[in-house]
Amino acid sequence: MTTFSRLIAFLLGLAVAGCAWLPWLRSVDAWHLALRTLLSPGKATDVTMVTSLGMAITVSAVVIALGALLNSRTLVIVGGLLAVAFPTIWILSNAISSSSGGVPMSQIQFGAYGAAVLGFMTLILAAVARDTRTPTTR
């Protein structure tokens, strides 16, 4: 990847990390949503920093940033896939939930959508970035 695309990937990684502090549900950020809400929607009360959805988003952002710093397209792709997967699974599990703990789609805020979109933009960047080792575009 060129230096410019690595810089953009690093900035996208920082933006993905920032989405963990944006509201995902009314005024609740990803740090207050349990990771287990991916499979069983609803608000969890006993959320720690390690078991929060914010930690998963931050880990994916760190993988993107490390990939950009180490010039590893594979790490950028893996981080982008994680950044797309976690919010998308959370949004879709709440959308199809018939239980009383599920979150209505109208209450899901821009933090969840932003993390998914930024992860997708990272994947697009990794796909179209020119490789400095070969003169052709991937």
N, C-alpha and C positions, 0 to 999 in steps of 0.2 A: 504494500500500500504506500502511496506517496505521503509525504509529510503533511500536506494539506488534508488529505482524507483521514490520516491518523489524528490530526488535530480535531477535525469535525467529529470523529468517532469518540474521542475523549470528552468533548463537550456534550455529545449525546449521552454518554455514560453519566456525566454529572447531572444532566437534566433528568435522566431516569431516576437517579438517587433523590433528586428534589421532589419527584412525584410521590415519594413515600411520605412526605410531610404535607402534601396538599390534601384537601378533603376528599375522601372516597365515598363517604356516606354522611350526608348532612354536614355536620362539623367534625366528623370523626376521620382521623387520618389512618394510614395503613398500619401505623405502629400500635393502634388500639384495636385492630382486627386480628383475630386468631387465624393461624395458618390452617387450622382444621375447618374453617368456614369455606375452604375450597370444595370440600366434599359434602359437608352438611351446613347449608346456609343458615345464617342467623347471627345475631350478635353474641359474642362470648364474653363473659365477665372476667375470667381468670387468664388474662393475656400477659405474658412476660415479653421482654424484648426479644428473647431468642425464639419464642414460638409465635411471633407476630408476622403478619404479611409484609410489614415494612422491612423486616430483616431479609426476607426472600427477595424483595425488590432491590434492596441495597446490595445484596450479594450479586445479583445479576448486573447491577451498575458497576460494581468493582471488577467483575469479569470483563465487561466491555472496556473499562478504563485500562486494565492490565493488558488486554489485547492490543489496544491502541499504543500503549507505551512500549510494549515488547515487539511491536510490528507482527503480531500474530493474527492473521485473518480468522483462524479457527476459533480463537478465544472470543473475538468480536462476534462471530456468528453464534457461538454457544450463549454468550451473554445476551445477545439480541433475541434469541429463541426463548430464553428464560424470561426476559422482560416482556415478551409478548404473551407467554403461556400463563404466568401467574394472574395478571389482571383479567385476561380473557376467560380463563376457567372460573374465576370468581364472579365475573359479570354473568356468564352463561349459567352457572349453577344457581345464581339468584333469579335469573330470568325464567328458568324452567322449574323452580321449586314450587311445590304445592303445600309446603309446610307453613305453619304460622310464623316461623322465625325468619323466613326469607325476606329479602329486601326488595321492595318494589323498584322497578326500573327507573321510575321518576325520581327516586331518592339517591341514585348513584351519581356521584359528582365527577368533576373533571379530572381528579387525580388518577382514578382508575383508567379512564379513557386516555389520558395523557401518557401514562406508562405504556399502554399497549401501542399507541401510535408512535411513540419515540422508539420503542423496541423494533417496530416494523421499519421505521426510517433507518435504524442501524443496520438491519438486514439488507435493505436496499443499497445502502452505502457500501457494505461489504461485498455485495454482488457486482456493483459497477465500478468500484475503485480500481484504478490501474495498478498492476503489480510492478514494482520497481525492478524485480529480477528479470522479467521478460518484457519486451517492448509492446506487447499486445494487451488489449483490454480483456478482462475476464468476462 
